[in-house]
Amino acid sequence: MVESNADKLSRKEEITLVKYASQLTQTIREPLLILDDNLCIIGATANFISGFKVDDTLINGISIFKLNKEQLNLPDFREVLKKVLDTEQAVNKKTLSVKFPQKGRKEISVNVSPLWSPVDRKLLLVSFKKLKGINKISKQEIVFNRIFENILSKAPAAICALRGPKHVFELANENYMKLLGHRDIIGKTVKEAVPEVNNQGFIELLDKVYETGEPHIGNETQIRLKVGENEFKNSFLNFVYQPTRNHKGKIDGIFAHVIDVTEQVEARKALENSEQRLREVIDAVPAIIWITNTKAQTVYLNKNWYSYTGQDRDAAEGMGWLDATHPEDRKQTEFAFLEGHNQKKAYSMSFRLRNKKGEYRWVLDKGSPKFDANGNYEGMIGTVVDVHEERNKENLVREKDHRLQGIVKEATVATAIYTGRDMHIELANDAMIELWGKDKSVIGTPLHEALPELDGQPFLDLLRNVLDTGEIYWGKEDKVDLMIDGKMQTGYYNFTYKPLRDKKGDIYGILNMAIDVTDSVTSKMLLKESEFHFRQMADLMPGMVSKTNEKGSDIYFNKNWLDFTGKGITDLKDIGWVHYIHPDEKDNFLKAWEDCLGTGCNLEMQLRLKNKEGKYIWHLSRCEAVKEDDGSVKMWIAVNTEIDKIKEEEKRKEEFLKMVSHELKTPVTSIKGYVQLLLSLIKKQKELEASKLPLKPSLERINHQVTRLTRLISEILDLSRIRENQLELKKEGFNLNELVKETIQDINYTNTQHKISLESDVQCHVLADRDRIGQVIINFVMNAIKYSPGSEDVNVKITQEDEHRVRVCVKDFGIGIGQENYKKIFKRFYRVGVKSEETYSGFGIGLYLANEIIERHNGEIQLKSELGEGSEFSFILNTTQVTS
């Protein structure tokens, strides 16, 4: 252990430094010391230990000046060491007078030079030579050069020596030769031996070091080297270019010390890529995630915020996100947020947030303070979840928030390094320790002791296999049982076991990186279970249920579909259920289906489907979109319900009504004729008029009822004509105001209890079927009278809709109509639900006929109504002339 650096060096750096010194000193015979920047001994050769008579068990870690009762504590020696440390320039052939036990004082020559270190520390290489005579110095130098060359060959780094301004290779160790692919380089210039580096800046660096005498240190520098005939490899190097000098102090070459750090760089880049993927995962989370700094300014919002609110990044930064909150919620939202930030405490609150459509929806915002490893406050982190539809379902909201918080907390890659066959935990970051459910005391212990629960699980065997074979193991969603908080818990993880190799290529350990995907796997399991339940439920439904993807391709059919078509699910998917639609309805369905796929709207249509016997059966087909939170379509669910019997009943009803109307028309016509004849005779007989018999009022009542009956019969006949597409229009030009006025006068004649007012802003002429338009006006006014038992007023108004259209509006103050019935009341035989069938009689075909008549005139009918506040029916027609 190097005591002087204990407070500065990590354990790993200590081990690396000691190993490095040991490798240098083991193969050198000269008396040699390696000192750290505190001038403490971290390595010594055997000849030094024997020559200076020191205890090899006590030498490492002590100051050079305390060695052998301060044997080397000499002022000249101190000055030399300080000079080399300060200038990083070597001092050679310094003569010292050193006192040796039993041998007395001896003259020795000392060489001191700076030494490159694998960690960020200065090292000194100190060699000693006994001086016997001037004539023998050259031989000693030869021996020293041989020893030094031996050092180069055994050093773990790639080392070479270059001579002269053209940088000629003088010597290179095995590691350097291996780096260059064992080329023939000795005696050649760098440009000649390694031509591919000529344009990579290394020649320029060598020239600069040679010219200036200043060493150059390169960290993780990329180099492209040729490794085959036409094959190149990119590597990353840590290197030092140290100028060398001759005995006159003049630069005569360059000493290069190179370490290949390609694996470390690639591992770090892989880690950075992994972190980027995790950030992308956070962006893919179906919820809003935000992060603030210590000043309560928003510094990060994932993309869901922008897609949800429609804000851009400039608008949302800082406190700009508050602009998307509801004005009524802004103050309390800001207060809760700032209170949580100032007090560094978690908070939770609900407020209304504006989405990109301009709608305000309730969201749940939760924030928590975040601190660094030293406990310093860094700001807040939180999530925003849309809870508009389920605001009162607090349990579900809590579960969603917990899941989202879990994803955020796991957004750091868990990493550990194991060494040896016992898999000693040499390194484990906080994320990995938290994943294990342990504390930092497990570092340095064998993996099987730190996690005894792994016994019986395959992971220890997998690790040993990687150690033996050198093959990377990729685990995807592997199940792992870990003892966390005293309980055995099951999780699922994506992880890698990657072998770590030393400079010789030998595997000395394993790098383990893991990501917790438990939530994802659990969701998949729940999805499979949900899908199973859906299929069971769909098979039990009486209708034919199918499912398509967002593009409309069939992906599922329930059992009723298979029974109906007689096909298997694979064949039915290939054919598609649209194939079974009757040709008369297929084109309309496909057109409507294309509109739905483009807009995401729902579809409802009656159509015929062919069964396995080839018979077409009427069905009510409904297709509804299942949408994501952002409104995009996830899939479509279609249900086809058989309505063949209902269609038959409708057909029989229509045939019956048609028959009844024809049968009633003849006697009704005769009755009406006789009533009118009697009324005309009464006018001629003064005696009858003078009598007290109520003949005239009675006949008028009979005539009125016959008129109503005739109108009903006409409506039934019109219904049949519409069904058979035989309703003809006899268009003519007429004054619409006069028609409305005449119609109201006729109605007033028989309905004296109601006050029908007419207001007209314009005079207009139209080209239309006068009788049919009159029929629509009568229907609107009579409905207003019928459904206004508690009100006597009915208002009719004629207004100009725009330059070429006119509106006729009939308004009552009766029972009104709920919005859920707006579309239904224009269907055949439909009547609004009432308390008494006696009070509101009728077949429910008047509005259906009115709608068909106006549509055939290329007009439109509009309705405004609220329950208990009356109704307002309008029809709009094109005009030929409009005057004020």
C-alpha positions, 0 to 999 in steps of 0.5 A: 500500500502507498501510504502517502497517496492513500487520501488521494488515490482510489483503490483501483488506482493504487492497484494499477500503480503498484502493478505497473511498478512491479512489472517494470522492476521485476525484469531489470537487474540494475539497482533501480527505484520507482518513486511517486510524486511524494518521493515514496518508494512504490517499486524496487529491483532485486539488485537495489534491495540486495545492493543497499541491504534493505528489508524488501517487506518494509521498503514500499510506501516509505520515503526515499530519505528514510531508507536505511537510517536516512542513507540517501538523505543527501542535499544533492540528491534532494535537489536532483529529485526536486528538479526533475519533479518540477521541470520533468526533465531527466538528470543523468550521471549525477555523482553522489557520495553514499555511506554503506554499512561495513564498506564505508563511503562509496561514489555512485552515479545516479540517473533520474528521469520522469516516468509515464504513469497509467494513472494521473500521478507523476513517477520518477525512475531512479537508477544507481551505478557504482563508479569504478573508473572512467574507462569503464563507464561506456561499458556500463552504459552499454549494459544499461542500454541493454537493460533498458531495452529489456524493460521496453520489451517487458513493459505492458504499454506499447513503447518505441524510440525515434531518432532524429528530426525525421523520426526514424524507428530505433527500437520498439517493444512487442506491444508496439509491434503488435499495435502496428500489426508486426510490420518491418519498421526498425530503421524506417521513418514514421512516414515510411513505416506507417503511411496511413497516419500521415494525414492524421496529425501525428507527424505534426505532433512529433515535429512539434515535440522535437522542435520545442522540447515540450512533451505531448500527452494525448488522451483517447486520441483516435487513430486509423491503422491498416490491419489487412490488405484493404482493411483498416481499424479505428483505435483509441490511444493514450500516449506520451511523446517525451523528447530525449537528449544526448550528453550535451543536452540537445534533443536527439529523438523522441520516446513514445509511450502508448496504451490502447484504450479502445475497449474503455472508450467503446464501453463508455460510448456504449454506456452513453448510447444506453443512457440516450436510449433511456432518455428516449424511453422516458420520451416514449412514456405515455405521460408528461415528465418534467425536471426543474433546477434549483431556481424553480425554472423548468429545464426539461419537459419530455415530448409528451408535454409538447404534443399534449399542450401544443406549446413549443420549447421556448414558450414552456421553458422556465415558468412558461408552462403555467400559461397552459393552465386554466386561468382559475387554477393558475394561482393555486398551481403556482403556489403549490409548485413554488411551495414544494420547491422552496421547502424541498418537499414532495407535493401533489395537486390537480388542475386543469390543463389546456390541450392542443385543441384548446380544451381544458382537461383535469390532470394530476401533477406530482413533484418530488425533490432530487438531491445529488450524491452529497445531499445537495438539492438539485431541483424537482422532478415530477409527472403530469397525468391526464385524469379527466375521465377518472378524476374520482378514481384515486386508486387508479391515479395512484397506481399510474403515478407509481408506475411512472415514478418507477420508470423515472427512477430506473432511468440510470444504467446499473453497472458492476464489475466482477473479477476472478472465478469467485466473481468478486464485486470490484465495482458496483454503482448506486443504481446496481446496489439499489437494484440488488436491494443491498448496501455498499458493504457488498463491494469487495465480496464474492457475488455468491456471498453478497447475493446468496439468493442467486443459488439455484438460479442460472446467473453464476453459471452464465458468468463463469461461462462468459469467463471461460469462453469470452462470449458476451451474454445478452439477457432479455427480460430474464427473470431474477429473484432477489432478496430485497427488504427481507422478502424474495422479490421477482423482477425482469431485466435486460442485461449484459455480461461482457468479458474484460481483458488485460493487455495480453488479451486474458480475461480477468473480469466481467462487466455487468450492465442491467436495466429493470424492465419488470414493469414492461414485462408485467404489462405484457402479461396483463395485456395477454391476460386482458386479450384472453378475457376479451376473446372469451367475452367476444365468443360469448356475445350473440353478435359477430365481433371482429377487430382490425388494426389502425389501418383497417386490416383484420386481426381477430374474429370471434366464434360467431363469425367463424360459424356464420361464414364456415371459415377458419380464422386464418382464411377469414383474415385473408378474405376479409369480412367485407367480402361477405357484404351484399353488392348493393351495400358494399360500395356505400360501406367501403366509402364510409369505412374509408372516411372513418379510417381517415377521421377516426369517426364511428360507423353505423350502417344496415347491410346484408351479409352472406352466410355459409349457405349463400343466403344474405342476412340483414345485420346492423354493423357498428365500427368504433375506434379504440384510441390512444391518449393522444387521440390516435387510433389504436385499433377498431372494434366491429360488431355485426348484429342480425336484424333480419327479423326486424327488417321483415317486421318493418316490411310487413308493417309498411305493406300493411299501412300501404294496404290500409291507406288504399282501403281507407282512402275510398270510403273517406273520400266518399264521406268527405264528399257527402259532408261537403254536399250537406254543408252546401245544401244547408246554406240553401235551406234557410229553415235549417239554418234557423232551426236549433239543430247543431247540424252545421257545427257537427258537419264541420267537425266531421269535415275537420276529422275527415281532413285529418284522416285524409292527411294521415292517409296521404302521409302513409302513401307518401311513406310508401312512395319514399320507400319505393323512391317514387315520391315526385315533386311538382315544382313551380314558382310561388311566393313562400310568404303567401303560402305560410300565411294561407297555411296558418289561416287554415290551421287557425280556422280549426285550432282556435285555442292557440295563437299562431303569430307570423313575423316576416323580415323579407318577401321571397319566391321559391321554385318548389312543390307548393303542396309538399312545402305546405305539408312541411309547414302544417307538420311543424305547426301542428307538432308545435300545437300538439306538444304545447299543452301548457302554452297557447303561443306558437311563433312562425318567422320568415328570415333571410339566411344568406344571399340565396337562401331563406329560413322558415322557423316555427317555435313553441313553448312546450315540453321540448326535446332532449338532445339524445332524441335530435336525430331519432325524431326524424326516423320513421315511426319514432315519437318522443317518449311521453306520459300519455299516448292519448294526449300525443297521438300519431304514427311518428311519420310526419317529421320523417316525411318533412325531412325527406321533402326538404332534402329532395329540395336540396334544403336542410332542417334544423332543430333547437330544443331543451326539455321543458323550454320548447322547441324551434324547428326550421327549414331552409330553402334556396330562393329565386328572389328575395326582397326586403 
